[in-house]
Each structure stands twice: as C-alpha cells, then as structure tokens.
Amino acid sequence: MRQDPEACFAAFAASAIPVTRVPDRPSTTGCETENAVRLPSVLRTIPASPTLSCPMAAAWTMFERHGLQAAARTHLGQEVAGIRHLGTQSCRNIGGGTVRSQHATANAIDIAGFILRDGREVRVAPDWPGSGRDAAFLRAVRDAACRWFRVVLSPDYDAAHRDHFHLDMGPWSSCR
C-alpha cells in the first residue's frame, strides 16, 4: 500500500469503508503528508478526526476490528467505544535525534487510553503497571497491535512511552 497508494484507497472502497481524504501537504523539511485520510473508525476519538497515512489507517481498521475489540471482550467483558490519543502528525525527530519520527508524515499514532461502552476509561499510564484485568487488557492490546503495525512501543520500551502506546507503519519493525 505504501508503494501504491491507490491500492490502499481501493481496499477501503472494496470493504465499503468510507474514507475522507486529506489534501497532500508538501514539505521541504521531511514532514510532508501524502495520501492521508481522516481515521475511518467507528470509535469516538479524542481529539476528533486524526489524520493518518492511508496504510496506517488501514492497519488501524484491521487492529480495531480484529485485535482491540477482541481484547476488550476477553479481558473486560465489553467493547471499546472510544480512544484517547496524543496525536498523529507532528513534524519532529525521534527522541531529539536527527531521524524524522513517523509522526512527521502522519504515519503514527500515540494512544493514551480507551473508553469502554460503560463509560469507564482504561489509561496506559496508571493501569499498565497493575496486575488486574485492566493491565491484562492493555498487554493484550499491545500484543494484538504487533500483528497489524510495524512498530509498537509500550511502557515496557522506555520512559518516554510510560503513558501511551506508539503505533506506526514505518520501515522498521519492533514490538516492545
């Protein structure tokens, strides 16, 4: 999908999942947005309508349907109704270094929490270290995300990710 953007849009069309395309935004600093969409999720997103690359949105759609909701039903006995994210696009480098983050091109999302159907919220920061069902749910979510995204970073990775999951479709592969 990354090499053939139209294949990504065709996959959404074939699945009858409507997507809202976002105009391309050129950049001379490595922070361009191309072939991006508004996240086509049935979940409520806080903040609303994040922009993602089409391949990232496709991975999210598969993860949401086949990983996230299954983990919620298994560990919490209900589905997720919404997500609290920390952003998708931000023109920045990885950890203050010289390599651009996947966020620079809307090819990543940071997830801080999940809002359940009953209104309760499971958040990464306070719930990850626990041993109860919320912690088990978060670990299952992280593990399921590894099936759909190229990079998944959790609080187990480093202190910078203590309060969120980083998910991206960049060129590297890591699940921590």
Rosetta blueprint (number, residue, H / E / L):
1 M L
2 R L
3 Q L
4 D L
5 P H
6 E H
7 A H
8 C H
9 F H
10 A H
11 A H
12 F H
13 A H
14 A H
15 S L
16 A L
17 I L
18 P L
19 V L
20 T L
21 R E
22 V E
23 P L
24 D L
25 R E
26 P L
27 S L
28 T L
29 T L
30 G L
31 C L
32 E L
33 T E
34 E L
35 N L
36 A E
37 V E
38 R E
39 L L
40 P L
41 S L
42 V L
43 L L
44 R E
45 T E
46 I E
47 P L
48 A L
49 S L
50 P L
51 T E
52 L E
53 S E
54 C H
55 P H
56 M H
57 A H
58 A H
59 A H
60 W H
61 T H
62 M H
63 F H
64 E H
65 R H
66 H H
67 G H
68 L H
69 Q H
70 A H
71 A H
72 A H
73 R H
74 T H
75 H H
76 L H
77 G L
78 Q L
79 E L
80 V E
81 A E
82 G E
83 I E
84 R E
85 H E
86 L E
87 G E
88 T L
89 Q L
90 S L
91 C L
92 R L
93 N E
94 I H
95 G H
96 G H
97 G L
98 T L
99 V L
100 R E
101 S L
102 Q H
103 H H
104 A H
105 T H
106 A L
107 N L
108 A E
109 I E
110 D E
111 I E
112 A E
113 G E
114 F E
115 I E
116 L E
117 R L
118 D L
119 G L
120 R L
121 E E
122 V E
123 R E
124 V H
125 A H
126 P H
127 D H
128 W L
129 P L
130 G L
131 S L
132 G L
133 R H
134 D H
135 A H
136 A H
137 F H
138 L H
139 R H
140 A H
141 V H
142 R H
143 D H
144 A H
145 A H
146 C H
147 R H
148 W H
149 F L
150 R L
151 V E
152 V E
153 L E
154 S L
155 P L
156 D L
157 Y L
158 D L
159 A H
160 A H
161 H H
162 R L
163 D L
164 H L
165 F E
166 H E
167 L E
168 D E
169 M L
170 G L
171 P L
172 W L
173 S L
174 S E
175 C E
176 R L
